[in-house]
């Protein structure tokens, strides 16, 4: 993490880190075999699809 001095710099740094983390999670989920999950998403592929959708919306 870079040295942050203003609130706007902090916000930009957090957004950057969030995107980086989501991209890493998406890559990891795509390497796993599809498995059923409990909770909000029925499978690991469904969770990866949602993460991908969120990343695509951030790019717009």
C-alpha positions in Angstrom: 0.0 0.0 0.0 1.3 3.4 -0.9 1.5 6.3 1.5 -1.8 8.0 1.6 -2.2 11.6 2.9 -5.7 12.8 1.9 -9.2 11.2 2.1 -9.5 11.1 -1.7 -6.1 9.3 -2.0 -7.3 6.9 0.6 -10.5 6.2 -1.3 -8.6 5.6 -4.5 -6.1 3.3 -2.8 -9.0 1.3 -1.2 -10.8 0.9 -4.6 -7.6 -0.2 -6.2 -6.9 -2.8 -3.5 -10.6 -4.0 -3.7 -10.4 -4.6 -7.4 -7.0 -6.4 -7.1 -8.5 -8.7 -4.4 -11.6 -9.4 -6.4 -9.5 -10.3 -9.5 -7.4 -12.6 -7.4 -10.4 -14.3 -6.0 -11.9 -14.7 -9.5 -8.8 -16.3 -10.8 -8.7 -18.7 -7.8 -12.4 -19.7 -8.1 -11.9 -20.3 -11.9 -9.1 -22.8 -11.1 -11.3 -24.9 -8.7 -13.7 -27.6 -9.9 -17.3 -26.5 -9.7 -18.8 -27.5 -6.3 -22.1 -26.9 -4.6 -22.0 -24.3 -1.9 -24.3 -23.3 0.9 -25.5 -19.8 1.2 -26.2 -17.1 -1.3 -24.5 -18.9 -4.2 -25.4 -22.4 -5.3 -22.0 -23.2 -6.7 -18.4 -22.0 -7.0 -19.1 -21.1 -10.6 -22.1 -19.0 -9.6 -19.9 -17.1 -7.2 -17.2 -16.6 -9.8 -19.8 -15.3 -12.2 -21.0 -12.7 -9.7 -17.4 -11.6 -9.0 -16.8 -11.3 -12.7 -20.0 -9.3 -13.2 -19.0 -6.9 -10.4 -15.6 -6.4 -11.9 -17.1 -5.7 -15.3 -19.5 -3.1 -13.8 -16.5 -1.3 -12.1 -14.8 -0.9 -15.5 -17.8 1.0 -17.0 
